[in-house]
Amino acid sequence: MAETRTVMELVNDPARIGVVATADREGRPNVAVFGSAHMPDELTLVLALGDTRTAQNLLETGRAVFMSVLPHEDPMKTHGCRVYLKVRAMEDEGPNLEAAKARVAAISNEKAAAMIRYSVCFDIESTRPLIDWSPR
């Protein structure tokens, strides 16, 4: 398990590249890049989503993995983590959705914010370093 404070710093770093992996109920995988992910506390990850394959997979399975990567010119100095997630709430209206849209508008633009259809709050089940040779 990666250190919680370090995970939060890696996920919330504006220079990071964020990737979300999901699968549908038949196990077909999907992966997508996301800039909206953030951790408001050490137990929660929040994501803003459009009406996408990722959103549909989350509605079906409620599970995802978020990978945060801070690239470096020297690949051996690249930092990152993997965060294993379970949906706590997936909202398509209300104050959390409006907050998600405002966050996307601030980090991207209004056009991107207008495409947001869901605010997803995840419980963090476990974390791992980006590179981890252990089997579990």
N, C-alpha and C positions, 0 to 999 in steps of 0.2 A: 504494500500500500504506500502510495506517495504521501509525503507530508501535506496535510490539509492546507496550511498557510501558503506553501509553495504552489499548490494546485490553484488556489484562488488567485494568486498573483499571476500565474501563467495564463489562466482563462481570461482575466480582466485586463491583461496587457494589450493596449491598442495596436501594438506592432505584431501581434500573433496572427497566425493563420489558423482558423477554426474549421474543423471538418466534423460533420455529423453522419454517422452510419446507422441505418435502420434496416429492417427486413419486413416484408409483408407476412401475412399468416401462413403462406406456403413456403416461407423461408427465402424468397427471392430478395437479394441484397440491393441496397441503394446507398449511395454516398454523395454528400453535397457540401459545398463550402458555405460557411455562415459567418457573418460579421456581427450578428446581433446577440450572440450568446454572452451572458455575464453571470457572475455569482454574487448575489447580494449578501450572502453569508456563506459559511463553510459547509452547509448541509444542502444547499439549493443551487440549481442552475436554471436560468430563465432564457427562453428562446422565443423570438418572433418569427412566425412562419406565414408564408402565403399559402394558397390552395395548391399544394405541391405533392409530389410522391412521398416526400418525407412526412408531411402532415397526414396523408392517408395511411401510411405505415404506422404512425404513432396512434392513430385512431383504432387501428386493427390490433396492435400488439402492446402498445404502451411502453416499449423498450427502445433504448438508443445508446450509442456510445459517442461521446464528444472527444475529439482529439485536438489539443492545442499545441501548436508548434511555433517556437521562436527561432526562425532560421538564422544561421550564422555563415559567414564566408567559409569557415572551416567546418565541414559537416560534423566532425567529432565534437564540436562545441555547440551544436544545435541542442536547444532545451525544449522540453515539452512534457505532456502528460496525457493519459487516457482516463476519461471519466465515464463510469458505467451508470446509466440512468434509468429511472422508472418514472413514468408520468404521474404527477400528483394531481394536476389540474390542467385541462386544455380548454381555454375559454375563447368563444367567438363573439363576445360582447362584454361590455362593462369597463370598469376603470383599469383593470390590468391590461386589457387589449389597447386601450387608449394610451397607456403609459408605454407599451411596447411600440406603438406607432410613433410616438414622440421620440423615443430613443433611436429608432431607425432613421427618422428625419434628421436628428442631430448628428448621427455618425455617417449618414449617406445623403439622402435628399427626400423631398416631399413625394416625388414619384415612387420611390422605393417604399416609403411609408404607406402610400395608398394601396399597395399590393398586399399588405399584411392582413391576414384573416384570423390568425390565432396567436394568443399568448399562451406559451406552454411553460408550466412550472414543474420541474423535475426534482425528485429526491435523488441525492447522490448515494448510490449503493456501495460503490467501491472506486478506488483509483489505482492507477499503475503509472510508473514512469513511462516515458516515450519508448525507451529501449529497456527491456526487461527480459532476461533469459530464463526466468523461473517459469515452471510449467503452470502455475496457478495464478 
